[in-house]
Structure formats: structure tokens, C-alpha cells
Amino acid sequence: MAKFKLVISDPKAGTSKSITIEGTQAQNLVGQKIGDIIDGSIIGIKDVSLVVTGGSDRDGFSMRSDVHGGTKIPVLLTGGVGFNSKRKGERRRKSVRGNTITEFITQINMKISDKSEKSV
């Protein structure tokens, strides 16, 4: 059974909140991709739309939006998520997760895209 730690940030207020979900609420998120808009009522938050912005698996490998699927694969990176260059022009092969949420993901990062009076 899937269990996720959700980190939901509110860009307008500059705050974030951490929620742990499991069971049927967590199963609703399996198969979603980075950039997908999710209704907050699926995870128990009403009147909010959430956008999936990233995440990481249990070993700390981050999700990248340009790698398709949910597997962990080595990719040649020049910058961005999962790679910090030591010098200018450096490229390195690093292992990263794909953009699809699977049961191997432990943390999912989201941001509030549309909300009414009630907030997280």
C-alpha cells in the first residue's frame, strides 16, 4: 500500500505544510505526473487545486519533469534538478526518477494554484 509525505506550499503566503497520507487517498495520486493539476478534495483538502511540482523516492533520488515514466535511470545532466555543477560546462551522468508518481516515491511536492477563502 502506498504512503506519501505531501509538502504543500502556498506561494502567496510563502508558507508550506507537511501532510502524510496513505491508503485510498495515496492510491489516488499514483499515476499522476509532474505538472498535473489535482483537486484537493482527493487528499482531504477542500476548495483547493494543487499542482504537482516534484518529489523524491525513499533513497533520495529526485523526480525530473523531462524524464518520462516512473523508473530510476541514469541521465546525462548539465544542470537543473538533481545536479549541482562544480565548474562551468560540466556534464555528469546521475540517476534520477521519472516524472510519474509510483509506489516507490515517498515525498511529493505540491503548490496551491487556486484557492478560495479556506486555506491549508
N, C-alpha and C positions, 0 to 999 in steps of 0.2 A: 504494500500500500504506500502511496506517495505521501511525503511530508515535506512541506516547504516553509522556509522563513521568508516572508514578504517584507521588503523595505519600501515603504510608500512615502514618496516625497511630495511636498506641496511647494511648487516653485514660487507662488505668490507670497506665501508666508515665510519661506525659507526654512521650513521645518521638515522633519521626517519622523516616521513612526514604524516600528517593527511589529509584525504580527506573525504568529505561527499557525499554519492551517494543516489539516490532514483529513483523510477520509474522502468523502464525496466532494467537498469543496476543493481539495487538492486535485482530484481527478478531472475537474472541470478545466484546469489550467494546462493539463498535459496535451501537447499538440499545438499550443499557441506559439507564435513566433515573435521575435523582437519587432516592435513597431505596431503590433496588433492592438486594437482598442477593445477593452473588456469592460463590461458593465460591472460596477462594484457590488451589485446585489448577489452576484455569483459567489463572492467570498464573504458576504455578510456586511457590506458597507453600502448603505442606500444613497441614492441621488448623486452618485459619483461615477464618472467614466475614467478608467485607468489605461495608461499606455505602458506596455512592457518595454523597458529600456535596456535590459541586460540581466546578467546573473552569473553564477558560478556553480561548479559542481563540488562534490564532497572533498576532492583533492585540491581545490583552489584554482582550477583552470577556468578562465573566464569565457563567457559566451561572446561571439563576434557576429555582427549582423551580416557580414559578407561571406560567411561560411555556411553553406546550406546543410540541413539535416540536424541531427541531434548527437552525432558521434564526436569523439575526440580524435582530431587528426593533426599531424604536423603541417604547418603552413609557413611559407617564406614571408616574413613580415619586415616592413620598413618603418612602421610606426603605428600608432593607434592603440586600441585596447589589447592588453596582454603583452606589450613590448615597450621597453624603455631603452632607447639607444644610448650608447656610451659615447659615440662620436658621430660626426656628420657623415651622412651617406651610408651608415651601417645597415646591413640586412642580416637577418638571422632566422633560422628555422625554429619555430616554437610550436608547442602543442596547445591547441585551443579547442573549445567546444563550438558546435554549430549554433545556429540561431533558433532552433526548435527546443521547446521545453520538454524534457523527458523525465523519467523517474530517477535519473542519476543527478539531476540538478537539485541543489539544496537551498540556494538563495536566489530569489527573483527580485530584481529591482524594478519598480514601477513609479510613474509620476501621475499626478492628478491632472487631467486635461480639461475637464469640465465639471463644475460643481455648483450646487445651489446653496441654500442657506446653511445646510448641515455640512460639517467638515469632518475629517478623520480624527 
